[in-house]
Amino acid sequence: MNKEKSISLRKKMILAFCLPTILLFIVNMMLYFGTAKVLNSLDEIYSSNNSLNQLSDGLESLQLATEGYLNTKTSDALEHYYIKEQDYSDLLMAIDDNKDDNENRVMERNIKRMSLNYLVLTNQAVESKRGGNVEKYKAIYEEATRTYSYIDSSINSLNNKQFINNSKSYGAMMGALQTIERLNIITLVTIGIANLVFVVLIASTIADPLVKLAATANTVSQGNFDVQLPVVRSNDEVGVVTMAFNKMVLSIKDYIAKLTESMEATRKLRENELIMENHVKDAELKYLQSQINPHFLFNTLNAGAQLAMMEGADRTSNYIQRVADFFRYNIKKNKDVVTLKEEIELVDIYIYIINVRFAGEIQFTKEIDEAFLSTQIPSMILQPIVENSINYGLRNIEWSKKIILSVYELGDYVCVSVKDNGIGIEKETIEKILDGSYVSNPNKSGSNGVGLNNCIERLNIFYERDDVLDIISEGKNKGTETILYLPK
């Protein structure tokens, strides 16, 4: 390992960037202070002209204020005059009473002296006006005006002279500033060239390994791990990163191989679990669907025998045909899912059979939106609900027995409602039926929820949710409404 390879990347970066930066900082600081000094001198060059301009403006404002009061003699004009008099006095106080024999300084002292005399004259003119001495204030005002003109002329003359002198100084300062600027450009170009040469010299030890590493990393990022890994030629930070990258690529290749095997095994296991779950659900559906109360079969056949004894063969044939249609639908083995239309047709058959048994006591009404008749539903759902309404809601009441079957849209659901005007259900009983904790009385021929338990369990399995069915009853003798919420 030679000496060059033992130099760390940090030291190489310091040599490549810090030294040129320090040089640039020194040059820029020199330029900054030189430029700041020249700019300060430039600001001072025209300060005398600015002072004379302010003095000229103040003199003009005072003259106008004096004329304003003498012409109007109002309190506002008088107040304005005193303000302008004070402003001009402040400007005069800023003029230095030096003893310099320079022509410009002599003119400044003369201007200040004449201005003080001008202030006295304007004040006398104002006071004479206030006292009503017309002739006196006019004479004084005329003298003040002559003095104003002479002062204004003197200020303009001095301002022009100083502007000429200041312009010469400004030119000299700009020349110095341009010299500093050219020197700075030459220095920056020299440092830039030296920096470029220096960077090129060390680029091979820094940039080349990084370029090769980046190219290999880009190939790996696209999913290609069958690449030629870069060779480690130094022990600096780039060499360490390259070595770590090579180990990482090898580790990832090994990990991907193991992960692929694990995912394949997991996939097969999940497929087996899904198959088992489907078999279990299918078995549960078929088992629950087979739990139809056999007592109804015996009762209907008995009613058919009685009708055959009392009437002719035509009505008996029609009745028995309806009974056959009912049980043919009930014992279907290969059609667990039907349309809402088929379920409603089965309810029509069931109501016909029941009305034969109960001499037409059941008034059955349908309010159906036919747009939803193709909605799919597990078979043998509506008939048990209607049967439950008749057996445990309408059977023993003394008033007219009514059932309304409705199909309508509610948001994202197709709602199927079976509503009777029977004896109703207590709130506690409804809660037990819905949560599956209701236990029927074995001493009765039937009890609330026996048919519904079967429907609720099959609906929950089919839709994989537990809020498909709801039961509503406002109390004793106020009827019951069972509502199915079928997702669209």
GIFEN-V166286 format. One line per field, one symbol per residue. phi: phi as a letter, one per 20 degrees, with the letter a starting at -180 (. if undefined). Layout:
phi->???
This chain:
phi->.ffffeffffffffffcffffffffffffffffffffffffffffeffffffffffffffffffffffffedldffffffffffffffffffffffeedfefgfffffffffffffffffffffffffffeneffffffffffffffgfffffffffffffffffffffffffffffffffffffffffffffffffffffdffedfgfffffffffffffeneeeceffeedbdeffffffffffffffffgffffffffffffffffffffffffffffffffffffeeeffffgffffffffffffecfffffffffffffffffffegddbfdceffffffffgfffgfffffdlmfeedcccceffdfefebffldfgffffffffdcdgdeeegeccddccbebmeceedddccdefncfffffffffenefdfeffefabgnfffgfffffffffelbdcfccccbepfmdmccdcddeff
